[in-house]
Amino acid sequence: MSSNSLIVRPATSADASAIASVQVLSWQQAYAGLIPDQYLAALQSSLLRRAAFWCDAIAAGRAHLSLACVNEQVIGFIAIGACRDEGASAGETGEVTAFYLLPRYWRTGAGRALWAAGLRSLVEHRYRQAMLWVLSENARARRFYDQAGWSPEPDSERSLLIGGASPREIRYRSPALS
């Protein structure tokens, strides 16, 4: 991928189907071995529901998404919004609610460009800090967040219930945003 072909731009509701596809394909690859295979294989059937969710979230302003595109094709996205965690400082704490990139673009610089756009969006929305949740066993993603200067919060781990399994996730906190 040439850096000239990568464009990062804001998402519109019209991008919802492409966003849903990236989300599903990324989950299937990134979470292999972390979430049951049967659950991951069945994600294709959720595309319409996911597209409707993203369309509504973008239109209502509940999420602000930036897209990474190559040759006008969406290859990744980052979504930010107000932190959903109980006890978060209203208006001061943002959250990276989703950050996905098609696997063939991992380690190409597209993720870093998309991440930078997400951080700019957090600052533009006047958040002073941000959080995100990541599967505890997702070493690749955790390395990315560690290298970006985010820190895991001690004692923040929680269990999920996904496809009959109970993977754990941990909350990461950003350095001060400015």
VMD Tcl script that builds the backbone (N, CA, C; Angstrom):
set m [mol new atoms 534]
animate dup $m
set s [atomselect $m all]
$s set {name element resname resid chain x y z} {
  {N N MET 1 A 0.852 -1.173 0.000}
  {CA C MET 1 A 0.000 0.000 0.000}
  {C C MET 1 A 0.890 1.224 0.000}
  {N N SER 2 A 0.699 2.097 -0.961}
  {CA C SER 2 A 1.454 3.341 -0.964}
  {C C SER 2 A 0.754 4.332 -0.052}
  {N N SER 3 A 1.550 5.139 0.639}
  {CA C SER 3 A 0.955 6.101 1.562}
  {C C SER 3 A 0.099 7.112 0.822}
  {N N ASN 4 A 0.345 7.290 -0.484}
  {CA C ASN 4 A -0.455 8.229 -1.267}
  {C C ASN 4 A -1.871 7.723 -1.485}
  {N N SER 5 A -2.065 6.412 -1.426}
  {CA C SER 5 A -3.399 5.874 -1.697}
  {C C SER 5 A -4.278 5.831 -0.452}
  {N N LEU 6 A -3.696 6.037 0.728}
  {CA C LEU 6 A -4.456 6.005 1.973}
  {C C LEU 6 A -5.063 7.375 2.242}
  {N N ILE 7 A -6.357 7.383 2.484}
  {CA C ILE 7 A -7.071 8.605 2.860}
  {C C ILE 7 A -7.806 8.304 4.157}
  {N N VAL 8 A -7.721 9.216 5.109}
  {CA C VAL 8 A -8.493 9.112 6.342}
  {C C VAL 8 A -9.508 10.239 6.301}
  {N N ARG 9 A -10.776 9.878 6.473}
  {CA C ARG 9 A -11.850 10.863 6.364}
  {C C ARG 9 A -12.956 10.552 7.364}
  {N N PRO 10 A -13.817 11.545 7.640}
  {CA C PRO 10 A -14.958 11.283 8.522}
  {C C PRO 10 A -15.947 10.326 7.855}
  {N N ALA 11 A -16.620 9.532 8.654}
  {CA C ALA 11 A -17.642 8.618 8.142}
  {C C ALA 11 A -18.974 9.341 8.043}
  {N N THR 12 A -19.802 8.878 7.129}
  {CA C THR 12 A -21.190 9.325 7.036}
  {C C THR 12 A -22.074 8.086 7.176}
  {N N SER 13 A -23.345 8.314 7.351}
  {CA C SER 13 A -24.278 7.183 7.462}
  {C C SER 13 A -24.222 6.280 6.238}
  {N N ALA 14 A -23.880 6.838 5.092}
  {CA C ALA 14 A -23.796 6.050 3.861}
  {C C ALA 14 A -22.677 5.006 3.909}
  {N N ASP 15 A -21.747 5.162 4.845}
  {CA C ASP 15 A -20.626 4.224 4.973}
  {C C ASP 15 A -20.942 3.035 5.876}
  {N N ALA 16 A -22.137 2.997 6.444}
  {CA C ALA 16 A -22.461 2.010 7.486}
  {C C ALA 16 A -22.241 0.564 7.048}
  {N N SER 17 A -22.602 0.210 5.828}
  {CA C SER 17 A -22.420 -1.184 5.381}
  {C C SER 17 A -20.941 -1.547 5.297}
  {N N ALA 18 A -20.128 -0.634 4.796}
  {CA C ALA 18 A -18.693 -0.892 4.704}
  {C C ALA 18 A -18.083 -1.010 6.094}
  {N N ILE 19 A -18.531 -0.176 7.023}
  {CA C ILE 19 A -18.043 -0.231 8.399}
  {C C ILE 19 A -18.389 -1.589 9.013}
  {N N ALA 20 A -19.615 -2.040 8.824}
  {CA C ALA 20 A -20.039 -3.336 9.356}
  {C C ALA 20 A -19.189 -4.468 8.777}
  {N N SER 21 A -18.898 -4.407 7.495}
  {CA C SER 21 A -18.067 -5.450 6.868}
  {C C SER 21 A -16.667 -5.476 7.453}
  {N N VAL 22 A -16.064 -4.304 7.627}
  {CA C VAL 22 A -14.727 -4.235 8.223}
  {C C VAL 22 A -14.766 -4.793 9.644}
  {N N GLN 23 A -15.801 -4.449 10.393}
  {CA C GLN 23 A -15.918 -4.925 11.766}
  {C C GLN 23 A -15.966 -6.453 11.816}
  {N N VAL 24 A -16.799 -7.042 10.993}
  {CA C VAL 24 A -16.946 -8.501 10.991}
  {C C VAL 24 A -15.657 -9.183 10.539}
  {N N LEU 25 A -15.081 -8.749 9.435}
  {CA C LEU 25 A -13.862 -9.382 8.925}
  {C C LEU 25 A -12.709 -9.221 9.917}
  {N N SER 26 A -12.621 -8.080 10.560}
  {CA C SER 26 A -11.566 -7.859 11.545}
  {C C SER 26 A -11.752 -8.747 12.768}
  {N N TRP 27 A -12.984 -8.833 13.258}
  {CA C TRP 27 A -13.265 -9.708 14.405}
  {C C TRP 27 A -12.859 -11.137 14.070}
  {N N GLN 28 A -13.241 -11.605 12.876}
  {CA C GLN 28 A -12.989 -12.998 12.520}
  {C C GLN 28 A -11.502 -13.323 12.531}
  {N N GLN 29 A -10.677 -12.370 12.160}
  {CA C GLN 29 A -9.236 -12.611 12.134}
  {C C GLN 29 A -8.591 -12.305 13.489}
  {N N ALA 30 A -8.887 -11.128 14.041}
  {CA C ALA 30 A -8.216 -10.682 15.263}
  {C C ALA 30 A -8.575 -11.530 16.476}
  {N N TYR 31 A -9.794 -12.040 16.504}
  {CA C TYR 31 A -10.255 -12.759 17.684}
  {C C TYR 31 A -10.229 -14.271 17.527}
  {N N ALA 32 A -9.644 -14.762 16.435}
  {CA C ALA 32 A -9.493 -16.205 16.256}
  {C C ALA 32 A -8.661 -16.751 17.418}
  {N N GLY 33 A -9.169 -17.786 18.060}
  {CA C GLY 33 A -8.492 -18.375 19.201}
  {C C GLY 33 A -8.829 -17.689 20.520}
  {N N LEU 34 A -9.480 -16.524 20.452}
  {CA C LEU 34 A -9.859 -15.794 21.667}
  {C C LEU 34 A -11.362 -15.882 21.925}
  {N N ILE 35 A -12.114 -16.022 20.836}
  {CA C ILE 35 A -13.573 -16.139 20.876}
  {C C ILE 35 A -13.914 -17.409 20.093}
  {N N PRO 36 A -14.933 -18.161 20.488}
  {CA C PRO 36 A -15.237 -19.426 19.798}
  {C C PRO 36 A -15.396 -19.279 18.281}
  {N N ASP 37 A -14.811 -20.220 17.547}
  {CA C ASP 37 A -14.853 -20.217 16.079}
  {C C ASP 37 A -16.280 -20.172 15.548}
  {N N GLN 38 A -17.177 -20.909 16.188}
  {CA C GLN 38 A -18.572 -20.959 15.721}
  {C C GLN 38 A -19.201 -19.560 15.779}
  {N N TYR 39 A -18.927 -18.826 16.835}
  {CA C TYR 39 A -19.451 -17.463 16.975}
  {C C TYR 39 A -18.879 -16.569 15.874}
  {N N LEU 40 A -17.568 -16.658 15.669}
  {CA C LEU 40 A -16.927 -15.820 14.646}
  {C C LEU 40 A -17.454 -16.135 13.246}
  {N N ALA 41 A -17.654 -17.418 12.956}
  {CA C ALA 41 A -18.169 -17.815 11.643}
  {C C ALA 41 A -19.576 -17.280 11.410}
  {N N ALA 42 A -20.360 -17.177 12.471}
  {CA C ALA 42 A -21.748 -16.726 12.352}
  {C C ALA 42 A -21.882 -15.204 12.242}
  {N N LEU 43 A -20.795 -14.478 12.393}
  {CA C LEU 43 A -20.881 -13.015 12.359}
  {C C LEU 43 A -21.404 -12.462 11.029}
  {N N GLN 44 A -21.171 -13.192 9.940}
  {CA C GLN 44 A -21.665 -12.727 8.627}
  {C C GLN 44 A -23.163 -12.434 8.683}
  {N N SER 45 A -23.893 -13.220 9.449}
  {CA C SER 45 A -25.342 -13.043 9.505}
  {C C SER 45 A -25.747 -11.776 10.256}
  {N N SER 46 A -24.788 -11.101 10.888}
  {CA C SER 46 A -25.094 -9.884 11.644}
  {C C SER 46 A -24.806 -8.604 10.862}
  {N N LEU 47 A -24.410 -8.729 9.597}
  {CA C LEU 47 A -24.007 -7.548 8.827}
  {C C LEU 47 A -25.106 -6.492 8.734}
  {N N LEU 48 A -26.330 -6.892 8.427}
  {CA C LEU 48 A -27.411 -5.903 8.290}
  {C C LEU 48 A -27.693 -5.210 9.613}
  {N N ARG 49 A -27.712 -5.962 10.684}
  {CA C ARG 49 A -27.958 -5.379 12.016}
  {C C ARG 49 A -26.844 -4.417 12.398}
  {N N ARG 50 A -25.613 -4.794 12.132}
  {CA C ARG 50 A -24.474 -3.928 12.442}
  {C C ARG 50 A -24.498 -2.665 11.589}
  {N N ALA 51 A -24.820 -2.810 10.320}
  {CA C ALA 51 A -24.905 -1.631 9.440}
  {C C ALA 51 A -25.978 -0.669 9.941}
  {N N ALA 52 A -27.113 -1.202 10.359}
  {CA C ALA 52 A -28.193 -0.350 10.890}
  {C C ALA 52 A -27.728 0.358 12.162}
  {N N PHE 53 A -26.998 -0.356 13.030}
  {CA C PHE 53 A -26.478 0.247 14.252}
  {C C PHE 53 A -25.561 1.420 13.924}
  {N N TRP 54 A -24.594 1.207 13.021}
  {CA C TRP 54 A -23.640 2.260 12.685}
  {C C TRP 54 A -24.319 3.423 11.980}
  {N N CYS 55 A -25.253 3.137 11.098}
  {CA C CYS 55 A -25.991 4.197 10.409}
  {C C CYS 55 A -26.680 5.098 11.433}
  {N N ASP 56 A -27.375 4.480 12.371}
  {CA C ASP 56 A -28.097 5.223 13.406}
  {C C ASP 56 A -27.140 5.983 14.329}
  {N N ALA 57 A -26.065 5.348 14.751}
  {CA C ALA 57 A -25.106 5.978 15.665}
  {C C ALA 57 A -24.447 7.198 15.024}
  {N N ILE 58 A -24.119 7.101 13.741}
  {CA C ILE 58 A -23.502 8.226 13.037}
  {C C ILE 58 A -24.519 9.350 12.855}
  {N N ALA 59 A -25.715 8.993 12.383}
  {CA C ALA 59 A -26.750 10.009 12.139}
  {C C ALA 59 A -27.143 10.737 13.419}
  {N N ALA 60 A -27.199 10.011 14.536}
  {CA C ALA 60 A -27.614 10.605 15.806}
  {C C ALA 60 A -26.465 11.313 16.527}
  {N N GLY 61 A -25.244 11.157 16.032}
  {CA C GLY 61 A -24.095 11.795 16.665}
  {C C GLY 61 A -23.628 11.111 17.935}
  {N N ARG 62 A -24.062 9.858 18.154}
  {CA C ARG 62 A -23.620 9.115 19.338}
  {C C ARG 62 A -22.188 8.617 19.209}
  {N N ALA 63 A -21.745 8.483 17.992}
  {CA C ALA 63 A -20.371 8.050 17.731}
  {C C ALA 63 A -19.817 8.907 16.605}
  {N N HIS 64 A -18.530 9.197 16.709}
  {CA C HIS 64 A -17.837 9.962 15.672}
  {C C HIS 64 A -16.792 9.025 15.095}
  {N N LEU 65 A -16.936 8.720 13.815}
  {CA C LEU 65 A -16.058 7.747 13.184}
  {C C LEU 65 A -15.164 8.394 12.148}
  {N N SER 66 A -13.928 7.916 12.123}
  {CA C SER 66 A -12.998 8.240 11.050}
  {C C SER 66 A -12.736 6.951 10.305}
  {N N LEU 67 A -12.633 7.060 8.992}
  {CA C LEU 67 A -12.408 5.895 8.142}
  {C C LEU 67 A -11.043 5.963 7.486}
  {N N ALA 68 A -10.411 4.817 7.342}
  {CA C ALA 68 A -9.225 4.684 6.505}
  {C C ALA 68 A -9.702 4.074 5.199}
  {N N CYS 69 A -9.347 4.717 4.087}
  {CA C CYS 69 A -9.794 4.245 2.774}
  {C C CYS 69 A -8.596 4.114 1.844}
  {N N VAL 70 A -8.610 3.082 1.037}
  {CA C VAL 70 A -7.629 2.891 -0.023}
  {C C VAL 70 A -8.422 2.735 -1.306}
  {N N ASN 71 A -8.119 3.550 -2.274}
  {CA C ASN 71 A -8.854 3.537 -3.543}
  {C C ASN 71 A -10.366 3.606 -3.306}
  {N N GLU 72 A -10.757 4.464 -2.382}
  {CA C GLU 72 A -12.153 4.718 -2.027}
  {C C GLU 72 A -12.850 3.555 -1.317}
  {N N GLN 73 A -12.117 2.498 -1.010}
  {CA C GLN 73 A -12.659 1.356 -0.271}
  {C C GLN 73 A -12.331 1.522 1.205}
  {N N VAL 74 A -13.315 1.348 2.067}
  {CA C VAL 74 A -13.089 1.437 3.508}
  {C C VAL 74 A -12.298 0.208 3.951}
  {N N ILE 75 A -11.148 0.467 4.597}
  {CA C ILE 75 A -10.301 -0.634 5.072}
  {C C ILE 75 A -10.215 -0.667 6.593}
  {N N GLY 76 A -10.734 0.382 7.250}
  {CA C GLY 76 A -10.681 0.426 8.697}
  {C C GLY 76 A -11.456 1.606 9.232}
  {N N PHE 77 A -11.709 1.565 10.546}
  {CA C PHE 77 A -12.394 2.689 11.181}
  {C C PHE 77 A -12.052 2.765 12.650}
  {N N ILE 78 A -12.207 3.960 13.186}
  {CA C ILE 78 A -12.088 4.195 14.618}
  {C C ILE 78 A -13.305 5.000 15.026}
  {N N ALA 79 A -13.926 4.596 16.126}
  {CA C ALA 79 A -15.109 5.289 16.631}
  {C C ALA 79 A -14.805 5.829 18.020}
  {N N ILE 80 A -15.169 7.085 18.242}
  {CA C ILE 80 A -15.010 7.675 19.564}
  {C C ILE 80 A -16.336 8.269 20.012}
  {N N GLY 81 A -16.465 8.417 21.306}
  {CA C GLY 81 A -17.651 9.035 21.893}
  {C C GLY 81 A -17.390 9.273 23.362}
  {N N ALA 82 A -18.427 9.651 24.075}
  {CA C ALA 82 A -18.313 9.837 25.518}
  {C C ALA 82 A -18.069 8.483 26.168}
  {N N CYS 83 A -17.268 8.472 27.218}
  {CA C CYS 83 A -16.986 7.227 27.935}
  {C C CYS 83 A -18.275 6.683 28.530}
  {N N ARG 84 A -18.511 5.400 28.301}
  {CA C ARG 84 A -19.731 4.748 28.775}
  {C C ARG 84 A -19.586 4.143 30.163}
  {N N ASP 85 A -18.383 4.188 30.718}
  {CA C ASP 85 A -18.139 3.568 32.017}
  {C C ASP 85 A -18.813 4.343 33.145}
  {N N GLU 86 A -19.359 3.587 34.072}
  {CA C GLU 86 A -19.968 4.199 35.254}
  {C C GLU 86 A -18.896 4.975 36.013}
  {N N GLY 87 A -19.240 6.176 36.427}
  {CA C GLY 87 A -18.312 6.993 37.190}
  {C C GLY 87 A -17.357 7.817 36.349}
  {N N ALA 88 A -17.442 7.728 35.016}
  {CA C ALA 88 A -16.568 8.533 34.162}
  {C C ALA 88 A -16.992 10.001 34.247}
  {N N SER 89 A -16.024 10.875 34.191}
  {CA C SER 89 A -16.311 12.315 34.248}
  {C C SER 89 A -17.060 12.740 32.997}
  {N N ALA 90 A -18.320 13.084 33.165}
  {CA C ALA 90 A -19.161 13.485 32.029}
  {C C ALA 90 A -18.525 14.670 31.315}
  {N N GLY 91 A -18.388 14.547 30.025}
  {CA C GLY 91 A -17.849 15.623 29.213}
  {C C GLY 91 A -16.335 15.707 29.199}
  {N N GLU 92 A -15.661 15.053 30.138}
  {CA C GLU 92 A -14.200 15.128 30.186}
  {C C GLU 92 A -13.525 13.852 29.703}
  {N N THR 93 A -14.239 12.727 29.790}
  {CA C THR 93 A -13.638 11.441 29.448}
  {C C THR 93 A -14.295 10.871 28.203}
  {N N GLY 94 A -13.478 10.647 27.196}
  {CA C GLY 94 A -13.949 10.031 25.969}
  {C C GLY 94 A -13.610 8.552 25.964}
  {N N GLU 95 A -14.052 7.886 24.912}
  {CA C GLU 95 A -13.782 6.454 24.786}
  {C C GLU 95 A -13.563 6.106 23.323}
  {N N VAL 96 A -12.573 5.272 23.074}
  {CA C VAL 96 A -12.424 4.644 21.765}
  {C C VAL 96 A -13.320 3.422 21.846}
  {N N THR 97 A -14.475 3.491 21.194}
  {CA C THR 97 A -15.452 2.415 21.315}
  {C C THR 97 A -15.230 1.299 20.307}
  {N N ALA 98 A -14.518 1.601 19.237}
  {CA C ALA 98 A -14.214 0.585 18.221}
  {C C ALA 98 A -12.999 1.056 17.426}
  {N N PHE 99 A -12.133 0.117 17.095}
  {CA C PHE 99 A -10.946 0.420 16.294}
  {C C PHE 99 A -10.601 -0.856 15.536}
  {N N TYR 100 A -10.926 -0.885 14.249}
  {CA C TYR 100 A -10.752 -2.095 13.447}
  {C C TYR 100 A -10.146 -1.773 12.096}
  {N N LEU 101 A -9.301 -2.658 11.641}
  {CA C LEU 101 A -8.626 -2.525 10.365}
  {C C LEU 101 A -8.599 -3.898 9.701}
  {N N LEU 102 A -8.873 -3.941 8.416}
  {CA C LEU 102 A -8.808 -5.221 7.714}
  {C C LEU 102 A -7.425 -5.834 7.906}
  {N N PRO 103 A -7.358 -7.126 8.168}
  {CA C PRO 103 A -6.081 -7.775 8.481}
  {C C PRO 103 A -4.978 -7.554 7.447}
  {N N ARG 104 A -5.308 -7.477 6.185}
  {CA C ARG 104 A -4.242 -7.317 5.185}
  {C C ARG 104 A -3.562 -5.950 5.277}
  {N N TYR 105 A -4.132 -5.029 6.054}
  {CA C TYR 105 A -3.539 -3.696 6.224}
  {C C TYR 105 A -2.848 -3.534 7.577}
  {N N TRP 106 A -2.829 -4.607 8.387}
  {CA C TRP 106 A -2.089 -4.538 9.640}
  {C C TRP 106 A -0.612 -4.339 9.307}
  {N N ARG 107 A 0.055 -3.560 10.105}
  {CA C ARG 107 A 1.492 -3.307 9.975}
  {C C ARG 107 A 1.865 -2.581 8.679}
  {N N THR 108 A 0.940 -1.773 8.152}
  {CA C THR 108 A 1.234 -0.985 6.938}
  {C C THR 108 A 1.303 0.511 7.235}
  {N N GLY 109 A 0.975 0.906 8.462}
  {CA C GLY 109 A 0.908 2.326 8.804}
  {C C GLY 109 A -0.514 2.863 8.768}
  {N N ALA 110 A -1.430 2.102 8.174}
  {CA C ALA 110 A -2.823 2.559 8.094}
  {C C ALA 110 A -3.443 2.658 9.490}
  {N N GLY 111 A -3.129 1.718 10.357}
  {CA C GLY 111 A -3.659 1.751 11.722}
  {C C GLY 111 A -3.165 2.961 12.489}
  {N N ARG 112 A -1.882 3.297 12.333}
  {CA C ARG 112 A -1.339 4.479 13.018}
  {C C ARG 112 A -1.996 5.756 12.508}
  {N N ALA 113 A -2.243 5.844 11.204}
  {CA C ALA 113 A -2.903 7.023 10.639}
  {C C ALA 113 A -4.332 7.139 11.162}
  {N N LEU 114 A -5.014 6.026 11.230}
  {CA C LEU 114 A -6.387 6.003 11.736}
  {C C LEU 114 A -6.410 6.349 13.227}
  {N N TRP 115 A -5.473 5.806 13.984}
  {CA C TRP 115 A -5.357 6.088 15.413}
  {C C TRP 115 A -5.147 7.596 15.634}
  {N N ALA 116 A -4.265 8.196 14.841}
  {CA C ALA 116 A -3.999 9.638 14.969}
  {C C ALA 116 A -5.274 10.444 14.707}
  {N N ALA 117 A -6.075 10.022 13.744}
  {CA C ALA 117 A -7.340 10.709 13.464}
  {C C ALA 117 A -8.295 10.577 14.644}
  {N N GLY 118 A -8.336 9.408 15.254}
  {CA C GLY 118 A -9.189 9.205 16.420}
  {C C GLY 118 A -8.768 10.080 17.587}
  {N N LEU 119 A -7.458 10.198 17.808}
  {CA C LEU 119 A -6.966 11.059 18.887}
  {C C LEU 119 A -7.310 12.520 18.608}
  {N N ARG 120 A -7.161 12.955 17.362}
  {CA C ARG 120 A -7.548 14.333 17.002}
  {C C ARG 120 A -9.028 14.557 17.283}
  {N N SER 121 A -9.848 13.572 16.959}
  {CA C SER 121 A -11.283 13.692 17.194}
  {C C SER 121 A -11.589 13.801 18.688}
  {N N LEU 122 A -10.897 13.029 19.512}
  {CA C LEU 122 A -11.083 13.126 20.963}
  {C C LEU 122 A -10.761 14.536 21.451}
  {N N VAL 123 A -9.653 15.097 20.956}
  {CA C VAL 123 A -9.252 16.451 21.346}
  {C C VAL 123 A -10.274 17.470 20.844}
  {N N GLU 124 A -10.709 17.318 19.581}
  {CA C GLU 124 A -11.707 18.240 19.013}
  {C C GLU 124 A -13.002 18.235 19.817}
  {N N HIS 125 A -13.335 17.102 20.402}
  {CA C HIS 125 A -14.550 17.008 21.218}
  {C C HIS 125 A -14.279 17.386 22.676}
  {N N ARG 126 A -13.105 17.920 22.923}
  {CA C ARG 126 A -12.695 18.473 24.222}
  {C C ARG 126 A -12.607 17.448 25.356}
  {N N TYR 127 A -12.315 16.222 25.016}
  {CA C TYR 127 A -12.078 15.238 26.061}
  {C C TYR 127 A -10.662 15.435 26.600}
  {N N ARG 128 A -10.501 15.340 27.910}
  {CA C ARG 128 A -9.193 15.517 28.548}
  {C C ARG 128 A -8.444 14.198 28.672}
  {N N GLN 129 A -9.201 13.111 28.699}
  {CA C GLN 129 A -8.609 11.773 28.745}
  {C C GLN 129 A -9.558 10.826 28.031}
  {N N ALA 130 A -9.086 9.614 27.784}
  {CA C ALA 130 A -9.930 8.634 27.099}
  {C C ALA 130 A -9.620 7.243 27.614}
  {N N MET 131 A -10.578 6.361 27.408}
  {CA C MET 131 A -10.475 4.964 27.802}
  {C C MET 131 A -10.751 4.093 26.576}
  {N N LEU 132 A -10.398 2.859 26.699}
  {CA C LEU 132 A -10.825 1.838 25.743}
  {C C LEU 132 A -10.765 0.507 26.460}
  {N N TRP 133 A -11.530 -0.451 25.955}
  {CA C TRP 133 A -11.513 -1.813 26.486}
  {C C TRP 133 A -10.945 -2.727 25.411}
  {N N VAL 134 A -10.092 -3.653 25.813}
  {CA C VAL 134 A -9.464 -4.593 24.885}
  {C C VAL 134 A -9.447 -5.972 25.540}
  {N N LEU 135 A -9.618 -7.010 24.726}
  {CA C LEU 135 A -9.521 -8.367 25.264}
  {C C LEU 135 A -8.137 -8.556 25.890}
  {N N SER 136 A -8.119 -9.054 27.101}
  {CA C SER 136 A -6.862 -9.227 27.839}
  {C C SER 136 A -5.860 -10.079 27.078}
  {N N GLU 137 A -6.353 -11.082 26.342}
  {CA C GLU 137 A -5.473 -12.000 25.614}
  {C C GLU 137 A -5.110 -11.504 24.209}
  {N N ASN 138 A -5.580 -10.327 23.821}
  {CA C ASN 138 A -5.298 -9.787 22.488}
  {C C ASN 138 A -3.941 -9.072 22.529}
  {N N ALA 139 A -2.880 -9.860 22.479}
  {CA C ALA 139 A -1.513 -9.341 22.634}
  {C C ALA 139 A -1.157 -8.323 21.556}
  {N N ARG 140 A -1.578 -8.568 20.322}
  {CA C ARG 140 A -1.249 -7.649 19.225}
  {C C ARG 140 A -1.831 -6.270 19.489}
  {N N ALA 141 A -3.102 -6.202 19.847}
  {CA C ALA 141 A -3.751 -4.915 20.116}
  {C C ALA 141 A -3.140 -4.254 21.349}
  {N N ARG 142 A -2.880 -5.030 22.374}
  {CA C ARG 142 A -2.310 -4.460 23.594}
  {C C ARG 142 A -0.926 -3.872 23.342}
  {N N ARG 143 A -0.134 -4.523 22.483}
  {CA C ARG 143 A 1.170 -3.958 22.121}
  {C C ARG 143 A 0.995 -2.599 21.445}
  {N N PHE 144 A 0.000 -2.523 20.543}
  {CA C PHE 144 A -0.276 -1.268 19.837}
  {C C PHE 144 A -0.609 -0.165 20.846}
  {N N TYR 145 A -1.511 -0.449 21.780}
  {CA C TYR 145 A -1.922 0.560 22.762}
  {C C TYR 145 A -0.772 0.929 23.693}
  {N N ASP 146 A 0.031 -0.058 24.081}
  {CA C ASP 146 A 1.201 0.225 24.919}
  {C C ASP 146 A 2.162 1.164 24.180}
  {N N GLN 147 A 2.431 0.866 22.910}
  {CA C GLN 147 A 3.335 1.695 22.114}
  {C C GLN 147 A 2.777 3.094 21.889}
  {N N ALA 148 A 1.447 3.223 21.920}
  {CA C ALA 148 A 0.806 4.528 21.745}
  {C C ALA 148 A 0.819 5.338 23.043}
  {N N GLY 149 A 1.338 4.748 24.119}
  {CA C GLY 149 A 1.442 5.460 25.378}
  {C C GLY 149 A 0.259 5.311 26.311}
  {N N TRP 150 A -0.686 4.433 25.950}
  {CA C TRP 150 A -1.838 4.175 26.824}
  {C C TRP 150 A -1.421 3.129 27.859}
  {N N SER 151 A -2.102 3.122 29.000}
  {CA C SER 151 A -1.724 2.220 30.087}
  {C C SER 151 A -2.904 1.383 30.546}
  {N N PRO 152 A -2.662 0.082 30.799}
  {CA C PRO 152 A -3.738 -0.743 31.372}
  {C C PRO 152 A -4.009 -0.275 32.796}
  {N N GLU 153 A -5.265 -0.273 33.169}
  {CA C GLU 153 A -5.634 0.124 34.525}
  {C C GLU 153 A -5.670 -1.104 35.426}
  {N N PRO 154 A -4.934 -1.078 36.508}
  {CA C PRO 154 A -4.962 -2.210 37.443}
  {C C PRO 154 A -6.382 -2.427 37.964}
  {N N ASP 155 A -6.720 -3.664 38.174}
  {CA C ASP 155 A -8.021 -4.034 38.761}
  {C C ASP 155 A -9.223 -3.633 37.913}
  {N N SER 156 A -9.024 -3.430 36.604}
  {CA C SER 156 A -10.156 -3.049 35.753}
  {C C SER 156 A -10.691 -4.217 34.929}
  {N N GLU 157 A -10.091 -5.378 35.032}
  {CA C GLU 157 A -10.533 -6.510 34.213}
  {C C GLU 157 A -11.961 -6.909 34.521}
  {N N ARG 158 A -12.663 -7.299 33.455}
  {CA C ARG 158 A -14.034 -7.784 33.592}
  {C C ARG 158 A -14.245 -8.912 32.595}
  {N N SER 159 A -15.237 -9.745 32.880}
  {CA C SER 159 A -15.569 -10.864 31.994}
  {C C SER 159 A -16.699 -10.478 31.064}
  {N N LEU 160 A -16.644 -11.023 29.871}
  {CA C LEU 160 A -17.717 -10.886 28.895}
  {C C LEU 160 A -18.333 -12.258 28.704}
  {N N LEU 161 A -19.460 -12.309 28.041}
  {CA C LEU 161 A -20.034 -13.580 27.623}
  {C C LEU 161 A -20.243 -13.480 26.125}
  {N N ILE 162 A -19.407 -14.197 25.369}
  {CA C ILE 162 A -19.455 -14.143 23.910}
  {C C ILE 162 A -19.431 -15.565 23.372}
  {N N GLY 163 A -20.491 -15.948 22.706}
  {CA C GLY 163 A -20.539 -17.263 22.080}
  {C C GLY 163 A -20.337 -18.407 23.047}
  {N N GLY 164 A -20.792 -18.258 24.274}
  {CA C GLY 164 A -20.655 -19.308 25.266}
  {C C GLY 164 A -19.322 -19.298 25.998}
  {N N ALA 165 A -18.414 -18.427 25.612}
  {CA C ALA 165 A -17.120 -18.306 26.293}
  {C C ALA 165 A -17.128 -17.044 27.147}
  {N N SER 166 A -16.164 -16.953 28.043}
  {CA C SER 166 A -16.064 -15.797 28.937}
  {C C SER 166 A -14.695 -15.142 28.835}
  {N N PRO 167 A -14.403 -14.538 27.677}
  {CA C PRO 167 A -13.112 -13.843 27.587}
  {C C PRO 167 A -13.108 -12.648 28.543}
  {N N ARG 168 A -11.914 -12.261 28.934}
  {CA C ARG 168 A -11.772 -11.115 29.840}
  {C C ARG 168 A -11.247 -9.936 29.032}
  {N N GLU 169 A -11.635 -8.750 29.467}
  {CA C GLU 169 A -11.088 -7.554 28.849}
  {C C GLU 169 A -10.589 -6.618 29.932}
  {N N ILE 170 A -9.683 -5.744 29.526}
  {CA C ILE 170 A -9.063 -4.810 30.456}
  {C C ILE 170 A -9.194 -3.397 29.892}
  {N N ARG 171 A -9.341 -2.447 30.800}
  {CA C ARG 171 A -9.483 -1.056 30.378}
  {C C ARG 171 A -8.109 -0.399 30.314}
  {N N TYR 172 A -7.904 0.338 29.235}
  {CA C TYR 172 A -6.717 1.149 29.056}
  {C C TYR 172 A -7.103 2.618 29.183}
  {N N ARG 173 A -6.174 3.420 29.693}
  {CA C ARG 173 A -6.378 4.863 29.854}
  {C C ARG 173 A -5.316 5.592 29.034}
  {N N SER 174 A -5.756 6.676 28.415}
  {CA C SER 174 A -4.836 7.493 27.621}
  {C C SER 174 A -3.993 8.374 28.520}
  {N N PRO 175 A -2.865 8.842 27.974}
  {CA C PRO 175 A -2.204 9.940 28.658}
  {C C PRO 175 A -3.105 11.179 28.492}
  {N N ALA 176 A -2.782 12.279 29.148}
  {CA C ALA 176 A -3.596 13.493 29.019}
  {C C ALA 176 A -3.686 13.881 27.544}
  {N N LEU 177 A -4.881 14.244 27.128}
  {CA C LEU 177 A -5.112 14.647 25.736}
  {C C LEU 177 A -4.988 16.163 25.627}
  {N N SER 178 A -4.342 16.621 24.571}
  {CA C SER 178 A -4.263 18.066 24.354}
  {C C SER 178 A -4.090 18.361 22.880}
}
mol reanalyze $m
mol bondsrecalc $m
mol representation Tube
mol addrep $m
